[in-house]
């Protein structure tokens, strides 16, 4: 029997901005969405009209995934130019006001807004999701538990949401704060076993709280469509290479956790609380944050936590042929996250007397389209 390939797929959400105002378009975007859907069958809609989603097919090649993401971005940018629209990847829209947004028409979206009210309309955010296929889907709840402590590092590397409603937030990844207004978000609960998770879903469904498990919007969850464990913690990555790096890290972590049943076994409430604290640190400081190490009971620099993670998954990266991709995490730390770069563009434009938020949106659109 050949080794399990841990096939993966990446879902990216993008914002749409008016090419003149840089805010969200105040006109119908139907023509843009129709053209995008005709050019890219893998394109989908999101909760708000100013968003669009693109997915890669299942693959075991990061080269293929990189080419697909680049093609999606280039195609959407071209269609955007034809419709006076900028397309960019970031966790939050630097300029847009949530109160002006129009919801996407459709039964699912209408139902969500009916359930969550104003919090849904305020959900002006974009994320990146990574699906990884596991050898035995029945083990996904256990894997979800044991992968929980690694999520803050992945968020920090993806941080791309330092602005909200036209204001600097003081955070590197504000997206999670906005998303947290919705129910069933954030870190998943720790479930004793698969049966406990299924009991929870059954009760929630029978009680009318959710239609199915796809309405559990946790940062990590078993997919109901595919035999995968879906990572949902990451901000939408402005640079293609950042998206590939985070997908590679997660894919290797899944393989490592399958390979080592002892890894993070027996996590408890303290473990989850510490992961939650690390998540806040990542939100606030990105890769400048210190991470709490439960074993040593000390806070360590992000670079140390990253070194430990890369050493942990080195064997898995070699087996999956993605050593270069995971090493991209060091590049992100060295060059700066999208959030850091956005803030630098903002400060530079303000010093030069230019509109700083316009400069940020332009940088986001240019970098999303061309990662070179």
C-alpha positions as CSV (number, residue, x, y, z in Angstrom):
1,X,0.0,0.0,0.0
2,X,1.4,3.4,-0.9
3,X,1.9,6.0,1.8
4,X,-1.1,8.4,2.4
5,X,-0.5,11.5,0.4
6,X,-2.4,14.0,2.7
7,X,-4.0,15.7,-0.3
8,X,-5.0,19.3,0.4
9,X,-7.0,22.1,-1.0
10,X,-6.9,25.8,-0.4
11,X,-9.9,28.2,-0.3
12,X,-9.1,31.9,-0.5
13,X,-11.6,34.8,0.1
14,X,-10.9,38.1,-1.6
15,X,-12.4,41.6,-1.2
16,X,-13.6,43.7,-4.1
17,X,-13.0,47.5,-4.0
18,X,-14.0,50.4,-6.3
19,X,-11.0,51.3,-8.4
20,X,-11.6,55.0,-7.9
21,X,-12.8,55.3,-4.2
22,X,-11.0,52.2,-2.9
23,X,-14.1,51.5,-0.8
24,X,-16.5,48.8,-1.6
25,X,-18.5,49.5,-4.9
26,X,-21.8,51.3,-4.4
27,X,-23.2,49.7,-7.5
28,X,-24.3,46.2,-8.5
29,X,-21.5,43.7,-8.8
30,X,-23.6,41.2,-10.7
31,X,-21.7,41.7,-14.0
32,X,-18.4,41.2,-12.3
33,X,-19.5,38.1,-10.5
34,X,-21.1,36.7,-13.7
35,X,-17.8,37.2,-15.6
36,X,-15.7,35.7,-12.8
37,X,-18.0,32.6,-12.6
38,X,-17.8,32.1,-16.4
39,X,-14.0,32.4,-16.5
40,X,-13.3,30.4,-13.3
41,X,-15.7,27.5,-12.5
42,X,-14.1,27.1,-9.1
43,X,-15.2,30.6,-8.1
44,X,-17.9,30.9,-5.4
45,X,-19.8,33.6,-3.6
46,X,-19.5,34.7,0.0
47,X,-21.9,36.3,2.5
48,X,-21.4,39.9,1.1
49,X,-21.4,41.0,-2.5
50,X,-18.0,42.7,-2.0
51,X,-16.4,39.3,-1.5
52,X,-15.6,36.4,-3.7
53,X,-14.0,33.0,-3.0
54,X,-11.7,30.8,-5.1
55,X,-10.7,27.1,-4.4
56,X,-7.9,24.9,-5.6
57,X,-8.8,21.3,-6.5
58,X,-7.5,18.5,-4.3
59,X,-3.8,18.0,-4.9
60,X,-0.6,16.7,-3.4
61,X,1.6,19.3,-5.2
62,X,2.3,22.7,-3.9
63,X,3.6,23.7,-7.3
64,X,0.2,23.0,-8.8
65,X,-1.5,24.8,-5.9
66,X,0.8,27.8,-6.4
67,X,0.0,28.0,-10.1
68,X,-3.8,27.7,-9.5
69,X,-3.8,30.5,-6.9
70,X,-1.7,32.8,-9.1
71,X,-4.1,32.0,-12.0
72,X,-7.2,32.8,-9.9
73,X,-5.7,36.1,-8.8
74,X,-4.5,37.2,-12.2
75,X,-7.8,36.3,-13.8
76,X,-9.9,38.1,-11.2
77,X,-7.6,41.2,-11.5
78,X,-8.1,41.2,-15.2
79,X,-11.9,41.0,-14.9
80,X,-11.8,43.6,-12.2
81,X,-10.1,46.1,-14.5
82,X,-12.8,45.5,-17.0
83,X,-15.4,46.4,-14.4
84,X,-13.7,49.2,-12.4
85,X,-13.0,46.8,-9.5
86,X,-9.8,46.1,-7.5
87,X,-9.4,42.6,-6.1
88,X,-7.3,41.9,-3.0
89,X,-6.6,39.4,-0.3
90,X,-6.6,40.6,3.4
91,X,-8.3,39.7,6.6
92,X,-10.3,43.0,6.7
93,X,-11.1,45.7,4.2
94,X,-9.1,48.8,5.3
95,X,-11.7,51.3,4.0
96,X,-15.1,49.7,3.8
97,X,-17.9,50.5,6.2
98,X,-19.9,47.5,7.2
99,X,-23.2,49.4,7.3
100,X,-23.0,50.0,3.5
101,X,-22.6,46.4,2.5
102,X,-25.1,44.4,0.5
103,X,-25.7,40.7,1.3
104,X,-25.4,38.0,-1.3
105,X,-28.7,36.6,-2.4
106,X,-29.2,33.0,-1.6
107,X,-31.0,30.7,0.8
108,X,-28.0,29.9,2.9
109,X,-26.9,33.6,3.2
110,X,-30.4,34.8,3.9
111,X,-30.7,32.2,6.6
112,X,-27.4,33.1,8.2
113,X,-28.3,36.8,8.4
114,X,-31.8,35.9,9.8
115,X,-30.1,33.9,12.5
116,X,-27.3,36.2,13.5
117,X,-28.7,39.6,12.7
118,X,-26.4,42.6,12.7
119,X,-23.4,40.5,13.6
120,X,-23.6,38.9,10.1
121,X,-23.7,42.2,8.3
122,X,-20.7,43.3,10.3
123,X,-18.7,40.2,9.2
124,X,-16.7,42.2,6.7
125,X,-13.8,39.8,6.8
126,X,-11.9,37.3,4.6
127,X,-10.0,34.2,5.6
128,X,-8.1,31.4,4.0
129,X,-9.1,27.8,4.7
130,X,-7.0,24.7,4.1
131,X,-8.4,21.2,3.8
132,X,-6.1,18.2,4.5
133,X,-7.3,14.7,3.8
134,X,-6.5,12.3,6.7
135,X,-6.0,8.5,6.5
136,X,-8.9,7.7,8.8
137,X,-11.7,10.3,8.9
138,X,-12.9,8.8,12.1
139,X,-9.8,10.2,13.9
140,X,-10.5,13.8,12.9
141,X,-11.9,14.9,16.3
142,X,-8.8,13.6,18.1
143,X,-6.6,15.4,15.6
144,X,-8.6,18.6,16.0
145,X,-8.0,18.5,19.7
146,X,-4.2,17.8,19.4
147,X,-3.7,20.4,16.6
148,X,-5.2,23.2,18.7
149,X,-2.0,24.5,20.3
150,X,-0.4,25.2,16.9
151,X,-3.1,27.5,15.6
152,X,-1.8,30.8,17.1
153,X,1.5,30.4,15.1
154,X,-0.4,29.9,11.9
155,X,-2.6,33.0,12.6
156,X,0.5,35.1,13.4
157,X,2.1,34.2,10.1
158,X,-1.0,35.0,8.1
159,X,-1.8,38.3,9.9
160,X,-3.3,40.7,7.3
161,X,-6.0,42.7,9.1
162,X,-4.6,45.7,10.9
163,X,-7.3,48.1,9.8
164,X,-11.1,48.2,10.4
165,X,-13.6,50.7,9.2
166,X,-10.9,53.1,8.0
167,X,-9.0,53.1,11.3
168,X,-5.8,51.4,12.5
169,X,-6.7,48.8,15.1
170,X,-3.5,48.4,16.9
171,X,-3.8,44.7,16.2
172,X,-2.0,42.7,13.5
173,X,-5.0,40.4,13.0
174,X,-8.3,42.1,13.9
175,X,-10.3,39.8,11.7
176,X,-10.9,37.3,14.6
177,X,-12.3,40.0,16.8
178,X,-14.9,40.9,14.1
179,X,-15.6,37.2,13.4
180,X,-16.0,36.6,17.2
181,X,-19.3,38.5,17.2
182,X,-20.8,35.4,15.5
183,X,-21.7,32.3,17.5
184,X,-19.6,29.1,17.3
185,X,-16.4,30.8,16.2
186,X,-12.9,30.8,17.7
187,X,-11.1,27.7,18.9
188,X,-13.0,24.5,19.0
189,X,-14.0,22.9,22.2
190,X,-12.0,19.9,23.5
191,X,-14.1,16.8,22.9
192,X,-13.4,13.6,24.8
193,X,-13.8,11.6,21.6
194,X,-15.6,11.3,18.3
195,X,-18.8,10.2,20.0
196,X,-18.9,13.3,22.2
197,X,-18.5,15.5,19.1
198,X,-21.3,13.7,17.3
199,X,-23.5,14.0,20.3
200,X,-22.9,17.8,20.4
201,X,-23.8,18.1,16.7
202,X,-26.9,16.0,17.2
203,X,-28.2,18.0,20.1
204,X,-27.4,21.3,18.3
205,X,-29.2,20.1,15.2
206,X,-32.2,18.7,16.9
207,X,-32.5,21.9,19.1
208,X,-32.6,24.0,15.9
209,X,-29.4,25.9,16.7
210,X,-27.7,24.7,13.4
211,X,-28.9,23.0,10.2
212,X,-25.7,20.9,10.1
213,X,-22.1,20.9,11.2
214,X,-21.1,23.4,8.5
215,X,-22.6,26.0,10.8
216,X,-19.8,25.3,13.3
217,X,-17.5,28.2,12.3
218,X,-14.6,27.2,14.5
219,X,-11.0,27.8,13.5
220,X,-10.6,24.1,13.0
221,X,-13.3,21.5,12.2
222,X,-14.0,18.2,10.4
223,X,-15.5,18.9,7.0
224,X,-18.9,17.5,6.3
225,X,-18.3,17.4,2.5
226,X,-14.8,15.9,2.4
227,X,-12.7,13.4,4.4
228,X,-10.6,16.3,5.6
229,X,-9.8,18.4,8.6
230,X,-10.3,22.1,7.7
231,X,-8.1,24.8,9.0
232,X,-10.0,28.2,9.3
233,X,-7.7,30.3,11.5
234,X,-5.7,32.1,8.9
235,X,-6.4,35.6,7.6
236,X,-6.7,35.8,3.8
237,X,-3.0,35.9,2.7
238,X,-2.0,38.9,0.5
239,X,1.0,37.1,-0.9
240,X,0.6,33.8,-2.7
241,X,3.8,32.5,-1.1
242,X,2.4,33.2,2.4
243,X,-0.7,31.1,1.5
244,X,1.4,28.3,0.3
245,X,3.7,28.4,3.4
246,X,0.7,28.2,5.8
247,X,-0.9,25.4,3.8
248,X,2.4,23.5,3.9
249,X,2.8,24.0,7.6
250,X,-0.7,22.8,8.3
251,X,-0.4,19.8,6.0
252,X,2.8,18.7,7.7
253,X,1.3,19.3,11.2
254,X,-1.6,17.0,10.3
255,X,0.8,14.3,9.1
256,X,3.0,14.7,12.2
257,X,0.0,14.5,14.5
258,X,-1.2,11.3,12.8
259,X,2.3,9.9,12.9
260,X,2.8,10.7,16.6
261,X,-0.3,9.8,18.7
262,X,1.6,11.0,21.8
263,X,1.8,14.5,20.5
264,X,-0.4,16.8,22.6
265,X,-2.3,13.8,23.9
266,X,-4.4,14.5,27.0
267,X,-4.9,18.3,26.5
268,X,-7.1,19.8,29.2
269,X,-8.8,23.1,30.0
270,X,-5.6,24.7,30.9
271,X,-4.1,23.8,27.5
272,X,-7.1,25.3,25.7
273,X,-6.9,28.4,27.9
274,X,-3.2,28.8,27.1
275,X,-3.9,28.3,23.4
276,X,-6.6,31.0,23.6
277,X,-4.1,33.4,25.3
278,X,-1.5,32.7,22.6
279,X,-4.2,33.3,20.0
280,X,-4.8,36.8,21.5
281,X,-1.0,37.4,21.5
282,X,-0.9,36.5,17.8
283,X,-3.8,38.8,17.1
284,X,-2.1,41.6,18.8
285,X,1.5,41.3,17.8
286,X,1.6,38.9,14.9
287,X,5.1,37.4,14.6
288,X,6.4,40.0,17.1
289,X,4.5,38.3,19.9
290,X,5.8,36.0,22.5
291,X,4.2,32.6,22.7
292,X,3.5,30.8,26.0
293,X,5.1,27.3,26.1
294,X,3.0,25.1,28.4
295,X,5.8,22.6,29.0
296,X,8.3,25.2,30.3
297,X,5.6,27.5,31.7
298,X,7.4,30.4,30.1
299,X,6.8,32.9,27.3
300,X,9.3,32.5,24.4
301,X,10.0,34.7,21.4
302,X,8.0,33.9,18.3
303,X,11.1,32.9,16.4
304,X,11.9,30.2,19.1
305,X,8.4,28.8,18.9
306,X,8.6,28.7,15.1
307,X,12.0,27.0,15.2
308,X,10.5,24.3,17.5
309,X,7.6,23.8,15.1
310,X,9.8,23.6,12.0
311,X,12.0,21.0,13.8
312,X,9.0,19.0,14.9
313,X,7.6,18.7,11.3
314,X,10.9,18.4,9.4
315,X,10.5,14.7,8.8
316,X,7.0,15.3,7.5
317,X,8.1,18.1,5.2
318,X,10.8,15.8,3.7
319,X,8.3,13.0,3.2
320,X,5.8,15.3,1.6
321,X,8.4,17.2,-0.5
322,X,7.7,20.6,0.9
323,X,10.8,21.6,2.9
324,X,11.2,24.8,0.9
325,X,7.5,25.7,1.4
326,X,7.6,25.4,5.2
327,X,10.9,27.3,5.4
328,X,8.9,30.2,3.9
329,X,7.8,30.9,7.4
330,X,11.2,32.3,8.2
331,X,10.9,34.6,5.2
332,X,7.6,35.9,6.5
333,X,9.2,36.7,9.9
334,X,12.2,38.3,8.2
335,X,10.3,40.3,5.5
336,X,7.3,41.1,7.7
337,X,3.7,39.9,7.6
338,X,1.1,41.5,5.3
339,X,-0.1,43.4,8.4
340,X,3.4,44.9,9.0
341,X,3.7,45.8,5.4
342,X,0.3,47.5,5.3
343,X,1.2,49.5,8.4
344,X,4.5,50.6,6.8
345,X,2.7,51.6,3.6
346,X,0.2,53.6,5.7
347,X,2.8,55.4,7.7
348,X,4.9,56.1,4.6
349,X,2.0,57.6,2.6
350,X,0.9,59.7,5.6
351,X,4.5,61.1,5.9
352,X,4.4,61.9,2.2
353,X,1.1,63.7,2.4
354,X,-0.8,61.0,0.4
355,X,-4.0,59.3,1.4
356,X,-2.7,56.5,3.6
357,X,-5.7,54.1,3.2
358,X,-5.7,54.6,-0.5
359,X,-2.1,53.6,-0.6
360,X,-2.8,50.5,1.5
361,X,-5.6,49.3,-0.8
362,X,-3.4,49.9,-3.8
363,X,-0.6,47.9,-2.2
364,X,-2.9,45.1,-1.3
365,X,-4.3,44.9,-4.9
366,X,-0.9,45.0,-6.5
367,X,0.6,42.4,-4.2
368,X,-2.4,40.1,-4.5
369,X,-2.1,40.1,-8.2
370,X,1.7,39.8,-8.4
371,X,3.7,38.2,-5.6
372,X,7.1,38.7,-7.2
